[in-house]
Amino acid sequence: MVSMNPAHDDVVPLMITPAPYEGESFLGFVLRTSDLNRYDTPGHILRYAGMNENEARSVRLPVDKLAKLYGCNSHELEQFAYTNTEGSRYGKKFTILGHSLYAQDLSIKKSKICAKCILESGYIDAYWDLRYAVVCPHHGEIPLTSCPSCGCRLSFSRPRMLQCRCGYNLSKSSAGILGADETVALSELLYRKLHGQPLASERLQQAKFPLAELEKVEFRTVLGLINRFGRVAQKAEGKANISDTTAVILTANALADWPQGLYSFLDQAGDSAKFTAEEKHASFTSQFKVFNHAFFKSGLPSDEIEFIRNAFIEYGGNHWKRGILDKRVLINPDDTHRNIVGIDELAGKIGVRPVTVKQMVKAGLIKPVVTHSGNRERMLFDLTNGYPTRKSEGKSISDREAGKYVGIPVSVLANLRKTGTFRVRYLGTKVSSYHEYDLDAFKTSLIEISGDCVFSDFDQSEYMTLTDAMRAKAGGPESKARVISAILSNELTTHGRVGNEVGDIILERKAVKSVIQEMKSHIMQGRLASEVAEYLGCDIEVISWLVENEYLDQTKSGVHLRVTEKTLAGFSGRYVFLINIAKALSTTTRGIMHRCDNMGISLLYAQRASGKSSQPFMAIEDAAKFDISISTADFRVNQ
């Protein structure tokens, strides 16, 4: 650890014998003493104290020999020296500032410093003896571990606290800012725990750590938490090792914004883990057996980390949706506060058989969370989404009668139920049945949205009733169900009613047509060439050229040319048909083309299928150069 330079054989009194600062690193204290006495290495002090080669290289320097040199009682130095305590199966233990730590928790022989801290305080803090001291808790800077000039690792055997063996002045050197507020906050937590200080600080409060719980956690347990968060991430990601800095960052993120930080850590660990087929069908604790074992079965004090266990259980019961939280992991076996349940438990809550639950899922009465493993499917259910129950009051109405009861086709009503637009709160006598109360609630919601305006007549060329929309040839049950869901979500504006029934609601014909067309395109995974041409306001003959030249993408479904919605939206957001600009400016396309030539604007000429003529498009950014102030959507003739 030090170079034993030849010196006097007798013990030489020090010219300056400083007293240690509270919380000062023991080796840092020896180095500071050497610095004050202007020695070129602390090795002189160790030799003057009468240490042999082995004693001088050990981190457990003989305190009694140093005490004679300093002219003090050995007990005074033992208060902050690295005293050896009883070992265990985990290795040797040391006591630092009253904390009993394992050798693996320390990095005493690897010098780390924050130059700003030394300049401000005049000493090296014991915090830098820790393995997980990866950032300064005061300045947020990464510690210096090597000399910026010679590139060698910083050594205890250097002339000054802020001078490398090569002579380089370290006082203005920095390894950079870590930048993560949560990580700096965790470093401050480590510092405060090491020095026995309370955790109430602005930085820790802003990080939203569980401070009340962490106040009860011993310093060594905090180090154990960092070690275990690192190990879990290492195994989940299949890495050979993980750096101490990464372990600290992961722990800081897991403790921040408690308990959401832990949930995010578990999400990532669960997504990274390579579960076997058996584990995917096992309980939550089996899927997270690495985390479960690392934190709850490897020596950490259970009373100190109870808050982590509670958050772990809460996550398994209410957030993780790939497995069921088995009751054996619950602190109270009778605690049933779990939102994620299997098909058998849900069946028991509803009061039906599991096979009936499957039928309800197929009919859309219940939305499951489905997990797969190989060819096997497993359904889990989130109780927070709500589930239908039995009700003695009210009538059970068959599916055919339900359509008449509401005033819409039964196929449309079935689609609305399957997609969740029609909410099922109560069960009928059969899975296919509807409950009177649910139908009444659905009818009321539609009538209320349509308002109180009742008309005796309306312009049928521009408007239509909901009954007319449901009877129209265009669009199947999915498209017509989309019309009703658009009404309920206020995407489709109603214009009063001609009566008091659902079918009497008045809608704009053009708006209904647009909704049906968009749904049809979604179902067919794209729009026909004629629909694309109508959307852009151009000739249908140029659509194939736009596809061939990769301005639009063709879908692979059907025998007819269809264009994907994504590329159509992208193209219409970049180009506008020139005729539309001409109309906006009350001029001709030839006049616009002439102005483009004068302004140096290039146009996109889409060739017609005949190859004898083309239609011009202009880039949106070029259109902005003209004296027009209308949106991209306004450029299109029809939508």
C-alpha positions as CSV (number, residue, x, y, z in Angstrom):
1,M,0.0,0.0,0.0
2,V,2.9,2.3,0.7
3,S,6.6,2.5,-0.4
4,M,8.9,2.1,2.6
5,N,11.6,4.6,1.8
6,P,14.9,4.4,3.8
7,A,14.7,6.7,6.8
8,H,15.8,7.0,10.4
9,D,15.8,3.8,12.5
10,D,14.5,5.6,15.6
11,V,11.1,7.0,16.1
12,V,11.2,10.6,15.0
13,P,8.6,12.9,16.6
14,L,6.4,14.7,14.1
15,M,6.8,18.4,13.8
16,I,3.0,18.8,13.3
17,T,0.7,16.3,15.0
18,P,-2.9,17.3,14.0
19,A,-6.0,16.0,15.7
20,P,-8.4,14.0,13.4
21,Y,-11.5,15.7,12.1
22,E,-14.8,14.2,12.9
23,G,-15.7,11.7,10.1
24,E,-12.3,11.8,8.6
25,S,-10.9,8.8,6.7
26,F,-8.2,7.1,8.8
27,L,-5.7,6.7,5.9
28,G,-6.7,10.2,4.8
29,F,-5.7,11.4,8.2
30,V,-2.2,9.8,7.9
31,L,-1.9,11.4,4.4
32,R,-2.9,14.8,5.8
33,T,-0.3,14.5,8.5
34,S,2.3,13.7,5.9
35,D,1.1,16.6,3.9
36,L,1.4,19.0,6.8
37,N,4.9,17.8,7.6
38,R,5.9,18.2,4.0
39,Y,7.0,14.6,3.6
40,D,7.1,13.2,0.0
41,T,5.2,10.1,1.1
42,P,3.2,8.9,4.1
43,G,5.6,5.9,4.2
44,H,8.0,8.0,6.3
45,I,5.4,8.3,9.1
46,L,4.7,4.6,9.1
47,R,8.3,3.8,9.3
48,Y,8.9,6.4,12.0
49,A,6.0,4.6,13.9
50,G,8.1,1.4,13.8
51,M,5.9,-0.6,11.4
52,N,7.3,-3.4,9.3
53,E,6.6,-3.9,5.6
54,N,3.5,-6.1,6.2
55,E,2.0,-3.7,8.8
56,A,2.5,-0.7,6.6
57,R,0.7,-2.4,3.6
58,S,-2.3,-3.4,5.7
59,V,-5.4,-1.2,5.9
60,R,-5.5,-2.1,9.6
61,L,-2.5,0.0,10.6
62,P,-1.3,-0.7,14.2
63,V,-3.0,2.1,16.2
64,D,-0.8,1.7,19.2
65,K,2.4,2.4,17.2
66,L,0.8,5.5,15.5
67,A,-0.4,6.8,18.9
68,K,3.1,6.9,20.3
69,L,4.2,8.9,17.2
70,Y,1.3,11.3,17.6
71,G,1.8,11.5,21.3
72,C,-1.7,10.5,22.2
73,N,-3.7,7.7,23.7
74,S,-4.3,4.8,21.3
75,H,-8.1,4.9,22.2
76,E,-8.3,8.4,20.5
77,L,-7.2,6.9,17.2
78,E,-9.3,3.7,17.5
79,Q,-12.4,5.8,17.4
80,F,-12.1,6.2,13.6
81,A,-9.4,3.6,12.6
82,Y,-10.3,0.5,10.6
83,T,-10.4,-1.8,13.5
84,N,-10.9,-5.5,12.9
85,T,-14.0,-7.2,14.3
86,E,-15.2,-10.7,14.4
87,G,-15.5,-12.2,10.9
88,S,-18.4,-14.3,9.5
89,R,-19.2,-16.6,6.7
90,Y,-19.4,-13.5,4.5
91,G,-15.7,-12.6,5.2
92,K,-13.7,-10.2,7.4
93,K,-15.5,-7.3,9.1
94,F,-14.2,-3.9,10.0
95,T,-15.5,-1.1,12.2
96,I,-15.6,2.4,10.6
97,L,-17.1,5.3,12.5
98,G,-19.0,2.8,14.7
99,H,-20.4,0.8,11.8
100,S,-19.4,-2.9,11.4
101,L,-18.9,-3.5,7.7
102,Y,-17.7,-6.3,5.5
103,A,-14.5,-6.0,3.5
104,Q,-16.6,-6.1,0.4
105,D,-18.3,-2.9,1.4
106,L,-15.1,-1.0,1.3
107,S,-12.5,0.2,-1.2
108,I,-9.9,1.6,1.1
109,K,-6.9,0.7,-1.1
110,K,-8.5,2.4,-4.1
111,S,-8.1,6.2,-3.5
112,K,-11.0,8.4,-4.4
113,I,-11.3,12.1,-3.8
114,C,-13.5,15.1,-4.5
115,A,-11.0,18.0,-4.9
116,K,-13.7,20.6,-4.0
117,C,-14.5,18.8,-0.7
118,I,-10.8,18.8,0.3
119,L,-10.4,22.5,-0.6
120,E,-13.5,23.4,1.4
121,S,-13.0,21.1,4.5
122,G,-9.2,20.5,4.5
123,Y,-9.5,16.7,4.9
124,I,-10.7,13.5,3.1
125,D,-14.0,12.2,4.4
126,A,-14.4,8.5,5.5
127,Y,-17.3,8.4,2.9
128,W,-14.7,7.9,0.2
129,D,-13.6,4.6,1.8
130,L,-16.9,3.1,0.8
131,R,-17.2,0.9,-2.2
132,Y,-20.4,2.6,-3.3
133,A,-19.1,6.1,-3.0
134,V,-19.4,6.8,-6.7
135,V,-20.5,10.4,-6.6
136,C,-19.9,13.4,-4.2
137,P,-22.9,13.9,-2.0
138,H,-22.2,17.6,-1.8
139,H,-21.2,18.6,-5.3
140,G,-22.6,15.8,-7.5
141,E,-19.2,15.2,-9.1
142,I,-17.7,11.9,-10.0
143,P,-14.6,11.3,-7.8
144,L,-11.1,11.4,-9.1
145,T,-9.6,7.9,-9.1
146,S,-6.7,8.5,-11.5
147,C,-4.4,11.4,-12.4
148,P,-5.5,13.5,-15.4
149,S,-1.8,14.1,-16.2
150,C,0.0,10.8,-15.9
151,G,-3.1,8.5,-16.1
152,C,-2.0,6.4,-13.1
153,R,-4.4,5.5,-10.3
154,L,-4.3,7.8,-7.4
155,S,-2.3,6.3,-4.6
156,F,-2.3,6.7,-0.8
157,S,1.5,7.1,-1.2
158,R,1.4,10.5,-2.7
159,P,3.1,13.7,-1.5
160,R,-0.1,15.8,-0.8
161,M,-3.8,15.2,-0.5
162,L,-4.2,17.2,-3.8
163,Q,-1.0,16.2,-5.5
164,C,-0.2,13.1,-7.5
165,R,3.1,11.3,-7.3
166,C,3.9,12.7,-10.7
167,G,3.7,16.2,-9.2
168,Y,0.4,17.2,-10.9
169,N,-1.8,19.5,-8.9
170,L,-5.2,17.9,-8.4
171,S,-6.9,20.9,-6.8
172,K,-8.8,22.0,-9.9
173,S,-9.4,18.6,-11.4
174,S,-12.8,17.0,-11.9
175,A,-14.0,13.7,-13.4
176,G,-17.3,15.4,-14.4
177,I,-20.9,15.7,-13.0
178,L,-23.0,12.6,-12.7
179,G,-26.1,14.5,-13.5
180,A,-28.7,12.2,-11.9
181,D,-30.5,13.9,-9.0
182,E,-31.7,10.6,-7.6
183,T,-28.2,9.2,-7.5
184,V,-26.8,12.2,-5.8
185,A,-29.6,12.0,-3.3
186,L,-28.8,8.3,-2.5
187,S,-25.1,9.3,-2.1
188,E,-26.2,11.9,0.4
189,L,-28.3,9.3,2.2
190,L,-25.2,7.1,2.4
191,Y,-23.2,10.0,3.8
192,R,-25.7,10.9,6.4
193,K,-26.1,7.3,7.5
194,L,-22.4,6.9,7.8
195,H,-22.1,10.0,9.9
196,G,-25.2,9.3,12.0
197,Q,-27.1,12.3,10.7
198,P,-30.9,12.6,10.2
199,L,-32.2,12.2,6.7
200,A,-34.3,15.3,6.6
201,S,-32.8,17.3,3.7
202,E,-34.2,19.2,0.7
203,R,-32.5,16.9,-1.8
204,L,-33.8,13.7,-0.3
205,Q,-37.3,15.1,0.0
206,Q,-37.3,16.2,-3.6
207,A,-36.2,12.6,-4.6
208,K,-39.3,11.3,-2.8
209,F,-37.4,8.6,-1.0
210,P,-39.4,6.7,1.7
211,L,-37.5,8.7,4.4
212,A,-39.6,7.7,7.4
213,E,-38.9,4.0,6.6
214,L,-35.2,4.6,5.7
215,E,-34.6,6.4,9.0
216,K,-35.1,3.0,10.7
217,V,-32.7,1.2,8.3
218,E,-29.1,0.6,9.5
219,F,-26.2,1.9,7.4
220,R,-25.0,-1.6,6.6
221,T,-28.5,-2.6,5.4
222,V,-28.5,0.4,3.0
223,L,-25.2,-1.0,1.5
224,G,-26.9,-4.4,1.3
225,L,-29.8,-3.0,-0.6
226,I,-27.5,-1.4,-3.2
227,N,-25.7,-4.8,-3.6
228,R,-29.0,-6.6,-4.1
229,F,-30.5,-4.2,-6.6
230,G,-27.3,-4.6,-8.6
231,R,-27.4,-8.4,-8.4
232,V,-31.1,-8.7,-9.4
233,A,-30.5,-6.5,-12.5
234,Q,-27.3,-8.5,-13.3
235,K,-29.2,-11.8,-13.3
236,A,-32.3,-10.5,-15.0
237,E,-30.2,-9.1,-17.9
238,G,-27.8,-12.1,-18.0
239,K,-24.7,-10.0,-17.4
240,A,-21.4,-11.4,-16.1
241,N,-21.0,-8.4,-13.7
242,I,-22.4,-5.0,-13.1
243,S,-20.5,-1.9,-12.0
244,D,-20.8,-0.3,-8.6
245,T,-21.9,2.9,-10.3
246,T,-24.7,1.1,-12.1
247,A,-25.8,-0.6,-8.9
248,V,-26.0,2.8,-7.1
249,I,-28.0,4.3,-10.0
250,L,-30.4,1.4,-10.1
251,T,-31.0,1.6,-6.3
252,A,-31.5,5.4,-6.5
253,N,-34.1,5.0,-9.2
254,A,-35.8,2.2,-7.3
255,L,-36.1,4.3,-4.1
256,A,-37.1,7.5,-5.8
257,D,-40.7,8.5,-6.2
258,W,-41.6,5.7,-3.8
259,P,-43.1,3.2,-4.5
260,Q,-43.3,3.9,-8.3
261,G,-39.6,3.7,-8.6
262,L,-39.6,0.2,-7.3
263,Y,-42.4,-0.7,-9.6
264,S,-40.4,0.5,-12.6
265,F,-37.4,-1.5,-11.5
266,L,-39.6,-4.6,-11.2
267,D,-41.1,-4.0,-14.6
268,Q,-37.7,-3.8,-16.2
269,A,-36.4,-6.9,-14.3
270,G,-39.5,-8.8,-15.2
271,D,-39.3,-7.8,-18.9
272,S,-35.6,-8.7,-19.0
273,A,-35.8,-12.0,-17.2
274,K,-35.9,-15.1,-19.4
275,F,-38.6,-17.1,-17.7
276,T,-39.0,-20.8,-18.4
277,A,-42.4,-22.2,-19.6
278,E,-43.0,-23.4,-16.1
279,E,-42.2,-20.1,-14.4
280,K,-44.5,-18.2,-16.7
281,H,-47.4,-20.3,-15.4
282,A,-46.2,-20.2,-11.8
283,S,-47.0,-17.7,-9.1
284,F,-45.8,-14.1,-9.0
285,T,-43.2,-14.9,-6.4
286,S,-41.9,-17.8,-8.5
287,Q,-41.5,-15.5,-11.5
288,F,-39.6,-13.0,-9.3
289,K,-37.7,-15.6,-7.3
290,V,-34.4,-13.8,-7.9
291,F,-35.7,-10.6,-6.3
292,N,-37.6,-12.5,-3.6
293,H,-34.5,-14.5,-2.6
294,A,-32.1,-11.6,-2.8
295,F,-34.1,-9.3,-0.6
296,F,-36.0,-11.5,1.7
297,K,-34.0,-14.7,2.1
298,S,-30.4,-13.6,2.2
299,G,-29.7,-12.0,5.5
300,L,-31.2,-8.5,5.4
301,P,-33.1,-7.6,8.6
302,S,-36.7,-8.3,7.9
303,D,-38.0,-5.6,10.2
304,E,-35.8,-2.9,8.5
305,I,-36.9,-3.8,4.9
306,E,-40.6,-4.5,5.7
307,F,-41.5,-1.4,3.6
308,I,-39.9,-3.0,0.5
309,R,-41.7,-6.3,1.1
310,N,-45.0,-4.4,1.4
311,A,-44.4,-2.6,-1.9
312,F,-43.3,-5.9,-3.5
313,I,-46.6,-7.5,-2.4
314,E,-48.6,-4.5,-3.6
315,Y,-46.9,-4.7,-7.0
316,G,-47.6,-8.4,-7.3
317,G,-51.2,-8.1,-6.3
318,N,-52.1,-5.0,-8.2
319,H,-49.6,-4.1,-11.0
320,W,-47.8,-7.2,-12.4
321,K,-50.2,-8.8,-14.8
322,R,-48.4,-11.9,-15.8
323,G,-48.9,-14.1,-12.8
324,I,-51.0,-14.4,-9.7
325,L,-49.8,-13.3,-6.2
326,D,-49.9,-16.5,-4.2
327,K,-51.3,-16.0,-0.7
328,R,-48.3,-17.6,1.0
329,V,-46.3,-14.5,0.4
330,L,-48.8,-12.2,2.1
331,I,-47.9,-11.0,5.6
332,N,-51.4,-11.7,6.6
333,P,-52.7,-14.9,4.9
334,D,-56.3,-13.6,5.2
335,D,-55.4,-10.4,3.3
336,T,-57.2,-10.6,-0.1
337,H,-56.2,-7.1,-1.3
338,R,-55.2,-8.3,-4.7
339,N,-56.5,-6.9,-8.0
340,I,-54.9,-9.4,-10.3
341,V,-56.7,-12.8,-10.0
342,G,-57.1,-15.9,-12.0
343,I,-60.3,-17.3,-13.7
344,D,-61.2,-19.5,-10.7
345,E,-61.1,-16.6,-8.2
346,L,-63.0,-14.3,-10.5
347,A,-65.7,-16.9,-11.0
348,G,-66.1,-17.2,-7.3
349,K,-66.4,-13.4,-6.9
350,I,-69.1,-13.2,-9.6
351,G,-70.9,-16.3,-8.5
352,V,-70.6,-18.3,-11.7
353,R,-68.6,-21.3,-13.0
354,P,-65.1,-20.8,-14.6
355,V,-66.6,-22.0,-17.9
356,T,-69.1,-19.2,-17.7
357,V,-66.3,-16.7,-17.2
358,K,-64.7,-17.9,-20.4
359,Q,-68.0,-17.4,-22.2
360,M,-68.3,-13.9,-20.8
361,V,-64.8,-13.1,-22.1
362,K,-65.7,-14.3,-25.5
363,A,-68.9,-12.2,-25.5
364,G,-66.9,-9.1,-24.3
365,L,-68.5,-8.8,-20.9
366,I,-65.1,-9.1,-19.2
367,K,-61.7,-7.9,-20.4
368,P,-58.9,-10.2,-19.3
369,V,-55.2,-9.8,-19.3
370,V,-53.9,-12.7,-21.3
371,T,-50.5,-14.2,-21.0
372,H,-49.0,-16.8,-23.3
373,S,-46.4,-19.5,-22.9
374,G,-45.8,-21.7,-25.9
375,N,-49.1,-23.0,-27.1
376,R,-50.8,-22.5,-23.7
377,E,-52.9,-19.5,-22.8
378,R,-53.6,-18.2,-19.4
379,M,-56.1,-15.5,-18.5
380,L,-55.7,-13.1,-15.6
381,F,-58.2,-10.4,-14.6
382,D,-57.8,-6.9,-13.1
383,L,-60.6,-6.3,-10.6
384,T,-60.1,-2.6,-10.8
385,N,-61.6,-2.7,-14.3
386,G,-64.9,-3.8,-12.7
387,Y,-66.8,-7.0,-13.3
388,P,-70.6,-7.7,-13.6
389,T,-72.6,-9.1,-10.8
390,R,-75.9,-10.7,-10.2
391,K,-78.9,-8.5,-9.4
392,S,-82.3,-9.7,-8.3
393,E,-84.1,-6.6,-9.5
394,G,-84.7,-5.9,-13.2
395,K,-85.4,-8.1,-16.1
396,S,-83.1,-10.2,-18.2
397,I,-83.6,-9.4,-21.9
398,S,-82.5,-11.7,-24.7
399,D,-80.0,-10.4,-27.3
400,R,-82.6,-10.1,-30.1
401,E,-85.0,-8.2,-27.9
402,A,-82.2,-6.0,-26.5
403,G,-81.6,-4.5,-30.0
404,K,-85.3,-3.5,-30.2
405,Y,-85.3,-2.3,-26.7
406,V,-82.5,0.2,-27.4
407,G,-83.4,0.9,-31.0
408,I,-80.3,-0.3,-32.8
409,P,-79.4,-3.5,-34.7
410,V,-78.6,-6.4,-32.4
411,S,-75.3,-7.0,-34.3
412,V,-74.2,-3.4,-33.6
413,L,-75.2,-3.7,-29.9
414,A,-73.2,-7.0,-29.6
415,N,-70.1,-5.2,-31.1
416,L,-70.5,-2.3,-28.7
417,R,-70.6,-4.8,-25.8
418,K,-67.6,-6.7,-27.1
419,T,-65.5,-3.5,-27.4
420,G,-66.6,-2.3,-23.9
421,T,-68.5,0.8,-25.2
422,F,-71.6,-0.8,-23.8
423,R,-70.8,-1.3,-20.2
424,V,-72.1,-4.5,-18.5
425,R,-72.7,-4.0,-14.8
426,Y,-75.3,-6.7,-14.2
427,L,-75.6,-10.3,-15.5
428,G,-78.6,-11.6,-17.4
429,T,-79.9,-15.2,-17.0
430,K,-77.6,-16.2,-19.9
431,V,-74.3,-14.9,-21.1
432,S,-75.8,-13.6,-24.3
433,S,-78.6,-11.8,-22.4
434,Y,-78.7,-8.2,-21.4
435,H,-79.9,-6.7,-18.1
436,E,-82.6,-4.2,-18.2
437,Y,-80.7,-1.7,-16.0
438,D,-77.7,-1.7,-18.4
439,L,-79.8,-1.1,-21.4
440,D,-81.6,1.8,-19.7
441,A,-78.3,3.4,-18.7
442,F,-77.0,3.1,-22.3
443,K,-80.2,4.6,-23.8
444,T,-80.1,7.4,-21.3
445,S,-76.5,8.3,-22.0
446,L,-77.2,8.6,-25.8
447,I,-80.4,10.7,-25.2
448,E,-78.6,13.0,-22.8
449,I,-75.8,13.7,-25.3
450,S,-78.2,14.6,-28.0
451,G,-79.6,17.4,-25.9
452,D,-83.1,18.8,-25.4
453,C,-83.7,20.2,-28.9
454,V,-86.5,18.2,-30.6
455,F,-87.4,19.1,-34.2
456,S,-90.4,18.2,-36.2
457,D,-88.4,18.2,-39.5
458,F,-84.8,18.6,-40.8
459,D,-82.9,18.9,-44.1
460,Q,-82.5,15.3,-45.1
461,S,-80.0,16.2,-47.8
462,E,-77.4,17.2,-45.1
463,Y,-78.7,15.3,-42.1
464,M,-79.9,11.9,-41.1
465,T,-81.2,10.1,-38.1
466,L,-79.3,7.5,-36.2
467,T,-81.9,4.9,-37.4
468,D,-81.1,5.9,-41.0
469,A,-77.4,5.5,-40.3
470,M,-77.9,2.0,-38.9
471,R,-80.0,1.0,-41.9
472,A,-77.5,2.4,-44.5
473,K,-75.9,-0.2,-46.8
474,A,-72.4,1.2,-46.3
475,G,-70.5,-0.2,-43.4
476,G,-70.9,-3.3,-41.4
477,P,-71.6,-3.8,-37.6
478,E,-68.1,-2.6,-36.6
479,S,-68.4,0.6,-38.6
480,K,-71.9,1.4,-37.4
481,A,-70.9,0.6,-33.8
482,R,-68.1,3.1,-34.3
483,V,-70.7,5.8,-35.1
484,I,-72.4,5.2,-31.8
485,S,-69.1,5.2,-29.9
486,A,-68.1,8.4,-31.6
487,I,-71.4,10.0,-30.4
488,L,-70.6,8.9,-26.8
489,S,-67.1,10.2,-27.0
490,N,-68.2,13.5,-28.5
491,E,-66.2,12.9,-31.6
492,L,-69.4,13.0,-33.6
493,T,-71.6,16.0,-33.0
494,T,-75.4,15.5,-32.6
495,H,-77.9,18.0,-33.9
496,G,-80.9,17.4,-31.7
497,R,-83.7,14.8,-32.1
498,V,-86.9,14.3,-34.0
499,G,-88.3,12.2,-31.1
500,N,-87.5,10.7,-27.8
501,E,-85.9,7.5,-28.9
502,V,-82.2,6.7,-29.6
503,G,-82.9,6.2,-33.3
504,D,-84.3,9.8,-33.5
505,I,-80.9,11.4,-32.9
506,I,-80.0,13.7,-35.8
507,L,-76.5,13.5,-37.3
508,E,-74.7,15.2,-40.2
509,R,-74.5,12.9,-43.2
510,K,-71.0,13.9,-44.2
511,A,-69.7,13.3,-40.7
512,V,-71.3,9.9,-40.5
513,K,-69.9,8.9,-43.8
514,S,-66.4,10.0,-42.7
515,V,-66.6,7.9,-39.5
516,I,-67.8,4.8,-41.3
517,Q,-65.1,5.3,-44.0
518,E,-62.3,5.6,-41.4
519,M,-63.5,2.5,-39.6
520,K,-63.8,0.6,-42.8
521,S,-60.2,1.6,-43.7
522,H,-59.0,0.5,-40.3
523,I,-60.7,-2.9,-40.7
524,M,-59.4,-3.3,-44.2
525,Q,-55.9,-2.0,-43.2
526,G,-55.9,0.8,-45.7
527,R,-58.0,2.8,-48.2
528,L,-58.9,2.0,-51.8
529,A,-57.3,4.1,-54.5
530,S,-60.6,5.9,-55.1
531,E,-60.8,6.8,-51.4
532,V,-57.2,8.0,-51.4
533,A,-57.9,10.2,-54.4
534,E,-61.0,11.6,-52.8
535,Y,-59.1,12.3,-49.6
536,L,-56.3,14.1,-51.5
537,G,-58.6,15.8,-54.0
538,C,-56.6,14.4,-57.0
539,D,-57.2,12.0,-59.9
540,I,-57.4,8.3,-59.1
541,E,-55.0,7.6,-62.0
542,V,-52.0,9.1,-60.1
543,I,-52.3,7.0,-57.0
544,S,-50.5,4.0,-58.5
545,W,-47.6,6.2,-59.5
546,L,-47.4,7.6,-55.9
547,V,-47.3,4.0,-54.7
548,E,-44.7,2.8,-57.3
549,N,-42.4,5.8,-56.4
550,E,-42.8,5.0,-52.6
551,Y,-44.6,8.2,-51.7
552,L,-47.4,5.9,-50.5
553,D,-47.2,2.3,-49.2
554,Q,-49.6,-0.4,-50.4
555,T,-51.1,-2.8,-48.0
556,K,-50.9,-6.6,-48.6
557,S,-54.6,-7.3,-47.9
558,G,-57.2,-7.8,-50.7
559,V,-56.8,-7.9,-54.4
560,H,-57.4,-4.2,-55.0
561,L,-54.8,-1.5,-54.4
562,R,-55.0,-0.2,-50.9
563,V,-52.9,2.5,-49.3
564,T,-51.9,2.4,-45.6
565,E,-53.4,5.0,-43.3
566,K,-49.9,5.9,-41.9
567,T,-48.3,6.8,-45.3
568,L,-51.5,8.6,-46.4
569,A,-51.3,10.8,-43.3
570,G,-47.6,11.3,-43.8
571,F,-48.0,12.3,-47.5
572,S,-50.9,14.6,-46.8
573,G,-48.9,16.3,-44.1
574,R,-46.0,16.9,-46.6
575,Y,-47.7,17.7,-49.9
576,V,-50.9,19.5,-51.1
577,F,-52.6,19.1,-54.5
578,L,-51.9,22.2,-56.5
579,I,-55.5,22.6,-57.6
580,N,-56.5,23.2,-54.0
581,I,-53.9,26.0,-53.6
582,A,-55.2,27.5,-56.8
583,K,-58.8,27.4,-55.5
584,A,-57.6,29.0,-52.2
585,L,-56.0,31.8,-54.1
586,S,-58.9,32.1,-56.7
587,T,-56.5,31.5,-59.6
588,T,-55.5,28.7,-62.0
589,T,-53.0,25.9,-61.6
590,R,-51.1,27.3,-64.6
591,G,-50.8,30.6,-62.8
592,I,-49.5,28.9,-59.7
593,M,-47.0,26.9,-61.7
594,H,-45.7,30.1,-63.4
595,R,-45.2,31.7,-60.0
596,C,-43.4,28.6,-58.8
597,D,-41.0,28.9,-61.7
598,N,-40.3,32.5,-60.8
599,M,-39.8,31.7,-57.1
600,G,-37.6,28.6,-57.7
601,I,-40.1,26.2,-56.2
602,S,-40.0,22.6,-57.4
603,L,-43.2,20.7,-57.7
604,L,-43.9,16.9,-57.5
605,Y,-45.5,15.7,-60.7
606,A,-47.5,12.5,-60.2
607,Q,-47.9,10.7,-63.6
608,R,-51.3,9.4,-64.6
609,A,-51.6,5.7,-65.5
610,S,-51.7,6.6,-69.2
611,G,-48.3,8.2,-68.9
612,K,-49.4,11.1,-71.1
613,S,-50.1,13.7,-68.4
614,S,-49.5,14.4,-64.7
615,Q,-50.9,16.2,-61.7
616,P,-48.7,18.5,-59.6
617,F,-48.3,18.6,-55.8
618,M,-46.5,21.2,-53.8
619,A,-44.6,20.7,-50.6
620,I,-46.4,22.2,-47.6
621,E,-43.4,24.3,-46.6
622,D,-43.4,25.9,-50.1
623,A,-47.1,26.5,-50.0
624,A,-46.4,28.6,-46.8
625,K,-44.5,31.0,-49.0
626,F,-47.7,32.1,-50.7
627,D,-50.0,34.6,-49.2
628,I,-52.4,32.1,-47.7
629,S,-53.2,31.2,-44.1
630,I,-55.1,28.0,-44.1
631,S,-54.3,24.6,-42.5
632,T,-53.1,21.5,-44.3
633,A,-56.6,19.9,-43.9
634,D,-58.2,22.9,-45.6
635,F,-56.2,22.3,-48.7
636,R,-58.1,19.1,-49.3
637,V,-61.4,19.2,-51.1
638,N,-62.9,16.3,-49.3
639,Q,-61.9,14.4,-46.1
